Amino acid sequence: MHFLLSALLVSTLAAAVVSAPTPATNTTDGDVSISSLGSNILYHWEVSHLPTSVSQLQGPLHLAGSIDADSNFAIVSDPISKQSSNSDRVLRTLYPAHSYSGSKDKHSSFISTPLPKEAFSGPKSRFIRLEYLMLFQPGFEWIRGGKLPGILLGTEQGCNAGCSGGGSAERCFSTRMMWRPQGYGELYLHASKSVYFPREKVASCKRSLDRRSLEALLKLEQQRIDALHIPEYDDEPEQGLGLDESFQKRAINPEHEACLKGLRIKTSPGSLNMCNPNYGISIGRGGAFKFQSGKWHNVTQIVRVNSKGDAVRDGYLAVYLDSQPVIQVQDLILLRRGYDEVQDPASRQVKFMFSSFLGGHDKSYQTPKDQWIAWKGFKMSTSLENIWE
């Protein structure tokens, strides 16, 4: 494996290590079921049958507001299924020709709060499991990459407090992912900048964001936050990832390599981990984490927030692609002050952060033609124990 940090404990995930089975449930679409396994109370939400129109998504997805009628979302039949039934309806996101994060095109994003606060409460931090199915259009052109959904927990309210695109992430974290050239995937983690990049100066606060909605804060990432460009280290060699030594030296800045120290990381052979104080931490880029166009993929995340206290290192995060483990990180600090339902009620606000667009910040990410991705099978669960491994 090609990791540069000797202090980082990295090993290969064996194919037979773990799987991520779905808990049994009898929910109707968009409802939350509550069940018990001994003293362990399980909460589960899922949407297995999508409605007939985008305007009807607000209920089952538990959205704070409706999705704009002129958004790039649409409900369509499964584009590769030979059957025709209600269960074959999918959510499609369109990426118009020449669009990227900095273009004026509408991007596909929403914030969902599918589980009640009770689903993430009690004296101990609970495990959170997010799952969805996704299909890249047959012949999808990967370009330089784009964003994929993940978990958002905590509050982004406050000056420069966001969990994306340069925010301080002091009271929140996000576990979105990205696709990269040739269909490679990665975890795109935003967590406390003061923990992972302690040498970074706090950005000056030009205006307060206290009254902005989560959707408004999310849109900040779709624009340039500063005129100054900080390289994203996205210039992968054409022959694949993890093969270019000079690229590795550029990707891990010695000044920021401390962001990975103390973490126990398992990824697949040939993958890379990288630190960037403005754009977050890239984990497990490449290797076996690779998407194919024209095929339904199951994407699953399992996350446990670190315990109450100042930067307690007992957080956990795992990513599965088609039930195979591609990333596992232990000893994480996801919230600087940890899970504290009494002093910080925001640490109980678990959200599904759906945010997908091409980019990257510049035109080198733009798609040359209209393209789409299809989605279905949205699920989220919480449990005191990690029952899915």
C-alpha positions as CSV (number, residue, x, y, z in Angstrom):
1,M,0.0,0.0,0.0
2,H,1.2,3.5,-0.7
3,F,0.6,5.5,2.5
4,L,3.3,8.0,3.5
5,L,2.6,8.3,7.2
6,S,4.4,5.8,9.4
7,A,2.3,6.7,12.4
8,L,-0.8,5.7,10.6
9,L,-2.0,2.2,11.3
10,V,-3.2,0.9,7.9
11,S,-4.1,-2.6,6.9
12,T,-6.0,-4.4,4.2
13,L,-9.6,-5.2,4.7
14,A,-10.2,-8.9,4.1
15,A,-13.1,-9.6,1.8
16,A,-14.7,-11.9,4.4
17,V,-14.4,-9.5,7.4
18,V,-17.8,-7.9,7.6
19,S,-21.1,-7.4,5.8
20,A,-23.8,-4.9,6.5
21,P,-27.2,-6.6,6.7
22,T,-30.4,-4.7,6.8
23,P,-32.4,-5.0,10.0
24,A,-35.9,-6.5,9.8
25,T,-38.6,-3.9,9.7
26,N,-42.3,-3.5,8.9
27,T,-42.3,0.2,8.1
28,T,-44.4,1.8,5.5
29,D,-42.6,4.3,3.3
30,G,-41.2,7.2,5.3
31,D,-42.4,5.9,8.6
32,V,-40.1,5.1,11.5
33,S,-40.2,1.7,13.2
34,I,-39.1,1.1,16.8
35,S,-38.1,-2.4,17.9
36,S,-36.0,-4.0,20.6
37,L,-33.2,-6.5,20.8
38,G,-32.8,-7.2,24.5
39,S,-32.1,-3.8,26.0
40,N,-31.1,-2.3,22.7
41,I,-33.8,-0.1,21.1
42,L,-33.6,0.1,17.4
43,Y,-35.0,2.9,15.2
44,H,-35.4,2.4,11.5
45,W,-36.6,4.5,8.6
46,E,-36.8,3.6,4.9
47,V,-38.4,4.6,1.6
48,S,-38.7,1.5,-0.6
49,H,-41.5,2.9,-2.8
50,L,-41.2,6.4,-4.2
51,P,-44.2,8.6,-4.9
52,T,-45.2,9.5,-8.4
53,S,-43.9,13.1,-8.3
54,V,-41.1,15.1,-6.8
55,S,-43.7,17.4,-5.1
56,Q,-44.7,14.3,-2.9
57,L,-41.3,13.7,-1.5
58,Q,-41.6,16.0,1.4
59,G,-43.5,13.6,3.6
60,P,-41.6,10.3,3.1
61,L,-38.2,12.0,3.1
62,H,-39.0,14.2,6.1
63,L,-37.9,17.4,4.4
64,A,-38.0,20.8,6.1
65,G,-39.4,22.2,2.8
66,S,-40.5,21.1,-0.6
67,I,-38.2,20.5,-3.5
68,D,-38.4,23.2,-6.2
69,A,-40.5,22.2,-9.2
70,D,-37.7,23.4,-11.5
71,S,-35.0,21.4,-9.7
72,N,-33.0,18.7,-11.4
73,F,-34.8,16.0,-9.5
74,A,-37.4,13.8,-11.2
75,I,-39.3,10.6,-10.4
76,V,-38.9,8.1,-13.3
77,S,-39.1,4.3,-13.9
78,D,-36.0,2.3,-13.2
79,P,-34.0,2.9,-16.4
80,I,-32.5,-0.6,-16.5
81,S,-35.4,-2.6,-15.1
82,K,-37.5,-4.7,-17.5
83,Q,-40.4,-4.7,-15.1
84,S,-42.9,-1.9,-14.5
85,S,-44.3,-1.5,-11.0
86,N,-44.5,1.1,-8.2
87,S,-41.3,-0.4,-6.7
88,D,-39.5,0.4,-9.9
89,R,-39.8,4.2,-9.5
90,V,-36.5,5.9,-8.8
91,L,-35.3,9.4,-8.0
92,R,-33.2,10.8,-10.8
93,T,-30.8,13.7,-10.6
94,L,-29.8,15.5,-13.7
95,Y,-26.4,17.1,-14.3
96,P,-26.9,19.5,-17.2
97,A,-24.2,19.9,-19.9
98,H,-21.4,22.3,-18.7
99,S,-22.6,22.2,-15.1
100,Y,-20.3,22.0,-12.1
101,S,-20.3,23.4,-8.6
102,G,-19.5,26.9,-9.6
103,S,-22.0,27.1,-12.5
104,K,-25.4,28.8,-12.3
105,D,-27.2,25.5,-12.8
106,K,-29.4,24.3,-10.0
107,H,-27.8,21.5,-8.0
108,S,-29.4,18.4,-6.5
109,S,-29.5,18.8,-2.8
110,F,-31.8,18.5,0.2
111,I,-31.5,18.0,3.9
112,S,-33.6,15.2,5.4
113,T,-34.3,14.6,9.1
114,P,-35.9,11.1,8.8
115,L,-35.4,10.0,12.5
116,P,-36.8,11.6,15.6
117,K,-34.4,13.0,18.2
118,E,-35.3,10.0,20.4
119,A,-33.5,7.8,17.9
120,F,-30.2,9.4,18.9
121,S,-30.6,10.0,22.6
122,G,-29.7,8.5,26.0
123,P,-26.4,8.5,28.0
124,K,-24.4,6.8,25.3
125,S,-23.7,7.7,21.7
126,R,-25.5,5.4,19.3
127,F,-24.4,3.9,16.0
128,I,-26.0,5.4,12.9
129,R,-26.5,3.4,9.7
130,L,-27.2,5.1,6.3
131,E,-27.9,3.1,3.2
132,Y,-29.0,3.9,-0.4
133,L,-28.9,2.4,-3.9
134,M,-27.5,4.4,-6.8
135,L,-27.0,3.9,-10.5
136,F,-24.7,5.9,-12.7
137,Q,-26.1,6.3,-16.2
138,P,-24.7,3.7,-18.6
139,G,-21.6,5.3,-20.2
140,F,-21.4,7.9,-17.5
141,E,-18.5,10.3,-18.0
142,W,-16.7,10.6,-14.7
143,I,-14.8,13.8,-15.6
144,R,-12.9,14.8,-12.4
145,G,-15.5,13.8,-9.9
146,G,-18.5,14.9,-8.0
147,K,-20.3,14.8,-4.6
148,L,-22.4,11.9,-3.1
149,P,-24.8,11.9,-0.1
150,G,-23.8,11.1,3.5
151,I,-24.6,11.8,7.1
152,L,-24.8,15.2,8.7
153,L,-24.9,15.6,12.5
154,G,-24.9,18.7,14.6
155,T,-25.5,22.3,13.8
156,E,-24.0,24.5,11.1
157,Q,-25.5,27.6,12.6
158,G,-23.0,30.3,13.4
159,C,-20.2,32.2,11.6
160,N,-18.1,30.0,9.3
161,A,-19.5,27.0,11.2
162,G,-20.4,24.9,8.2
163,C,-19.6,21.2,7.7
164,S,-18.5,21.7,4.0
165,G,-16.4,23.9,1.8
166,G,-14.1,25.6,4.3
167,G,-16.4,25.7,7.4
168,S,-14.9,25.2,10.9
169,A,-17.2,22.2,11.6
170,E,-16.7,22.8,15.4
171,R,-20.2,21.6,16.3
172,C,-21.0,19.3,13.4
173,F,-19.6,16.7,11.0
174,S,-20.5,15.4,7.6
175,T,-19.6,12.0,5.9
176,R,-20.4,12.7,2.3
177,M,-18.5,10.8,-0.4
178,M,-17.3,11.5,-3.9
179,W,-16.7,9.8,-7.2
180,R,-13.5,10.5,-8.9
181,P,-11.9,9.8,-12.4
182,Q,-12.5,6.3,-13.7
183,G,-15.3,5.8,-11.1
184,Y,-13.1,5.6,-8.0
185,G,-14.8,6.5,-4.8
186,E,-13.7,8.1,-1.5
187,L,-15.0,9.2,1.9
188,Y,-15.1,13.0,2.0
189,L,-15.0,13.8,5.7
190,H,-15.6,17.2,7.3
191,A,-15.0,17.4,11.0
192,S,-13.6,19.8,13.6
193,K,-10.9,21.9,11.9
194,S,-9.4,22.8,15.3
195,V,-8.7,19.1,15.9
196,Y,-7.5,17.9,12.5
197,F,-5.8,21.1,11.3
198,P,-4.8,22.9,14.6
199,R,-2.3,25.2,12.7
200,E,-4.9,26.7,10.5
201,K,-6.1,30.2,11.4
202,V,-9.7,30.7,12.0
203,A,-11.3,32.4,9.0
204,S,-12.5,36.0,9.6
205,C,-16.2,36.3,9.9
206,K,-17.5,38.7,7.3
207,R,-21.1,38.2,8.1
208,S,-23.1,36.1,10.5
209,L,-24.8,33.0,9.3
210,D,-26.9,32.5,12.4
211,R,-30.2,33.0,10.6
212,R,-29.5,31.0,7.5
213,S,-31.2,27.8,6.9
214,L,-29.3,24.5,6.4
215,E,-30.1,24.6,2.7
216,A,-28.7,28.1,2.4
217,L,-25.5,27.0,4.2
218,L,-25.2,24.1,1.9
219,K,-25.4,26.4,-1.1
220,L,-22.3,28.2,0.1
221,E,-20.3,25.2,-1.0
222,Q,-21.6,25.5,-4.6
223,Q,-19.8,28.8,-4.9
224,R,-16.3,30.0,-4.3
225,I,-16.0,30.8,-0.7
226,D,-12.8,32.8,-1.1
227,A,-11.1,34.3,-4.2
228,L,-7.9,32.4,-3.1
229,H,-7.7,29.0,-4.6
230,I,-6.3,26.2,-2.4
231,P,-5.4,23.2,-4.5
232,E,-7.7,20.3,-4.1
233,Y,-5.1,17.7,-5.0
234,D,-7.4,16.2,-7.6
235,D,-5.0,15.8,-10.5
236,E,-4.8,12.0,-10.5
237,P,-2.6,10.2,-13.1
238,E,-4.5,8.7,-16.0
239,Q,-3.3,5.2,-15.3
240,G,-5.0,5.0,-11.9
241,L,-4.7,6.0,-8.3
242,G,-1.8,5.3,-5.9
243,L,0.8,4.8,-8.7
244,D,2.3,8.3,-9.0
245,E,4.9,9.0,-6.2
246,S,5.1,12.7,-7.0
247,F,1.3,12.9,-6.7
248,Q,1.4,11.3,-3.3
249,K,4.0,13.8,-2.1
250,R,1.8,16.7,-3.3
251,A,-1.3,15.1,-1.8
252,I,-0.1,14.8,1.7
253,N,1.2,18.1,2.9
254,P,3.7,17.6,5.7
255,E,2.2,20.6,7.5
256,H,-1.2,18.9,7.6
257,E,-0.3,15.2,7.9
258,A,-1.1,15.3,11.6
259,C,-4.8,15.1,10.6
260,L,-4.4,11.4,10.1
261,K,-2.2,10.7,13.1
262,G,-3.8,8.6,15.9
263,L,-6.4,7.2,13.5
264,R,-6.7,3.4,12.9
265,I,-7.6,3.2,9.2
266,K,-8.3,0.1,7.1
267,T,-8.7,0.6,3.4
268,S,-8.3,-1.5,0.3
269,P,-4.9,-1.9,-1.5
270,G,-4.0,1.0,-3.8
271,S,-6.1,3.6,-2.1
272,L,-5.0,6.9,-0.7
273,N,-5.7,9.1,2.3
274,M,-5.2,12.9,2.0
275,C,-5.5,16.0,4.1
276,N,-6.8,19.4,3.0
277,P,-7.7,22.0,5.6
278,N,-10.1,23.8,3.3
279,Y,-11.8,20.8,1.5
280,G,-11.8,18.1,4.2
281,I,-10.2,14.8,4.7
282,S,-10.1,12.2,1.9
283,I,-10.1,8.6,3.1
284,G,-9.9,5.4,1.0
285,R,-9.7,7.1,-2.4
286,G,-9.4,4.4,-5.1
287,G,-8.5,0.8,-4.7
288,A,-11.5,-1.5,-4.4
289,F,-13.8,1.5,-3.9
290,K,-14.8,1.8,-7.5
291,F,-18.2,2.4,-9.1
292,Q,-19.4,1.1,-12.5
293,S,-21.8,2.9,-14.8
294,G,-25.0,1.1,-15.7
295,K,-25.1,-1.0,-12.5
296,W,-27.0,-0.5,-9.3
297,H,-24.7,-0.1,-6.3
298,N,-25.5,-0.4,-2.6
299,V,-23.7,2.2,-0.6
300,T,-23.7,1.9,3.2
301,Q,-22.2,4.0,6.0
302,I,-22.0,3.1,9.7
303,V,-21.0,5.9,12.1
304,R,-20.6,6.3,15.8
305,V,-20.0,9.7,17.3
306,N,-17.2,10.0,19.9
307,S,-18.1,10.1,23.6
308,K,-18.7,13.2,25.7
309,G,-15.5,15.1,26.6
310,D,-12.8,17.2,24.9
311,A,-11.7,15.4,21.7
312,V,-12.3,11.8,23.0
313,R,-10.9,9.4,20.4
314,D,-13.5,6.7,20.3
315,G,-15.6,7.6,17.2
316,Y,-16.1,5.0,14.4
317,L,-16.9,5.1,10.7
318,A,-17.2,2.4,8.1
319,V,-18.2,2.4,4.4
320,Y,-19.4,-0.5,2.4
321,L,-19.8,-0.8,-1.4
322,D,-22.2,-3.6,-2.4
323,S,-21.8,-5.1,1.1
324,Q,-18.1,-5.3,0.9
325,P,-16.0,-3.2,3.3
326,V,-13.9,-0.5,1.6
327,I,-13.2,1.9,4.6
328,Q,-13.0,1.5,8.3
329,V,-11.8,4.2,10.7
330,Q,-11.5,3.9,14.4
331,D,-10.4,6.4,17.1
332,L,-12.2,9.3,15.3
333,I,-13.1,12.6,16.7
334,L,-16.3,13.6,14.9
335,L,-17.5,16.2,17.3
336,R,-14.9,18.3,19.3
337,R,-17.0,18.0,22.5
338,G,-18.4,14.6,21.7
339,Y,-21.9,13.4,22.1
340,D,-23.7,15.3,24.9
341,E,-27.5,15.3,24.7
342,V,-27.8,17.6,27.8
343,Q,-25.3,20.4,27.1
344,D,-25.5,20.2,23.3
345,P,-28.9,19.1,22.0
346,A,-27.6,19.8,18.5
347,S,-25.5,16.6,18.8
348,R,-28.8,14.7,18.6
349,Q,-29.9,16.1,15.2
350,V,-29.0,13.3,12.7
351,K,-29.6,14.2,9.1
352,F,-29.4,12.7,5.7
353,M,-27.4,15.1,3.6
354,F,-28.2,14.7,0.0
355,S,-25.8,16.8,-2.0
356,S,-24.7,15.8,-5.5
357,F,-23.1,17.8,-8.3
358,L,-19.9,17.8,-10.3
359,G,-17.0,19.5,-8.6
360,G,-14.6,20.8,-7.6
361,H,-14.7,24.5,-8.0
362,D,-13.6,25.2,-11.6
363,K,-14.6,24.4,-15.2
364,S,-12.3,21.4,-15.4
365,Y,-15.1,19.5,-13.5
366,Q,-18.0,20.4,-15.9
367,T,-19.8,17.7,-17.7
368,P,-19.7,18.0,-21.6
369,K,-23.2,16.6,-21.9
370,D,-26.4,16.0,-19.9
371,Q,-25.9,13.1,-17.5
372,W,-27.9,11.5,-14.7
373,I,-27.7,9.3,-11.6
374,A,-30.7,7.3,-10.3
375,W,-31.4,6.6,-6.6
376,K,-33.7,4.5,-4.5
377,G,-33.8,2.3,-1.3
378,F,-33.1,5.1,1.2
379,K,-32.7,3.8,4.8
380,M,-31.4,5.1,8.1
381,S,-31.2,3.3,11.5
382,T,-29.7,3.8,14.9
383,S,-28.7,1.3,17.5
384,L,-26.7,1.2,20.8
385,E,-24.6,-1.6,19.5
386,N,-23.2,-2.1,16.0
387,I,-25.5,-5.0,15.0
388,W,-24.6,-4.7,11.3
389,E,-21.1,-6.2,11.4
